[in-house]
Amino acid sequence: MRVADFDFDLPPERIAQEPPAERGRSRLLKLNRPDGVVTHHEFDDLPALLVPGDLLVVNDTRVFPARLVGRRLPGGGAAECFLVKPAPDPDTWVALVHPGQRLRPGSRMVFDRSGRHLEAEVVSEHFHGRRVVRLYAPAGESVTDAVRAVGHVPLPPYVKRDDTPADRERYQTVYARHEGSIAAPTAGLHFTPAILAALDARGIARTALTLHVGYGTFQPVRVETVEDHRMEAEAFDVSPEAAVALSRARHEGRRIIAVGTTTTRTLESLVLDADGTVRSQAGETALFIHPGHRFQLVDGLITNFHLPRSSLLMLVSAFAGRDPVLAAYRDAIAHGYRFYSYGDAMLIL
């Protein structure tokens, strides 16, 4: 299957640069899998579009301010360090740095913000321009606290603006609990306490798992053939409580609705017992879902609109079919939907 088969034309003005003025005031396109019919709704219509007994599964990861902006030492030239994932040694991280040609092993950087201070040294150099960096906080302060104070919200590159203090709250789901992601599970950004309460009142069950979103979720597909693409591993955790909720829903024939592609990848990575029971599991997944995948747990999907040629669009196409999904995307564009992380949402049933 060709990567080019997942291309589409998107007018630049359809890429959302800001979240909605009010959380939850997004639009919702519903795609019916059996016949490809598309209908248009508001996101707070979601409780009425689901049925009592459905199990909604969310990703409760929390984004940390992974983008460090500062200067090189010595000399003072501009420098950036994007923390991708922890390295094995304490206070070391795999990172993307800029300017890469000047930041070789032994190079140092300093980051200051609002009176707080953090330093970094490049320890080693790896593939695709990555570095391992060691972070240093002032005496008596933890590196974790320093990163939280100095770091910037890691908005995606297609958001063509600097982050603002408001992004620290808006680029985070209302149910975020476990810190560790460098990007938000954006399908969850639409939920509000009021919408969650309305789902509860309608008898829609809910459980949470954790997948820490890493660079792998968004890495470009650089190959020409879909099957040649490889995902990077990301850490996940499915608690005993979540496993019980998933098992009960499956055994009772109730639908499991995944909120987001990260939730979907986690659910589809789980090992089930012979009778279909889900056990508590933790580990890493590098599962790449593309057309041809046979879904074992997911019956419905809530997701945002994704980039052309992306692994996320391929996942959605695996669930609902490439042609119906691309037709729904064309419909969304024609109706003025907003795309990508701060954009509108799609419900596929």
Buried (B, 14 or more C-beta within 10 A) or exposed (E): BEBEBBEEEBEEEBBBBEBBEEBBEBBBBBBBBEEBEBEBBEBBBBBEBBEEBBBBBBBBBBBBBBBBBBBBBEEEEEBBBBBBBBBEEEBBBBBBBBEEEEBEEEBBBBBEBEEBBBBBBBBBBEEEEBBBBBBBBEEEEEBEEBBBBBBBBBBBEBBEEEBEEEBBEBBBBBBBEBEBBBBBBBBBBBBBEEBBEBBEEBEBBBBBBBBBBBBBBBBEBEEEEBEEBEBBEBBBBBBEEBBBBBBBBBEEEBBBBBBBBBBBBBBBBBEBEEEEBBBEBEEBBEBBBBBEBEBBBBBBBBBBBBBBBBBBBBBBBBBBBBEBBBBBBEBBBEEEBBBBBBBBBBBBB
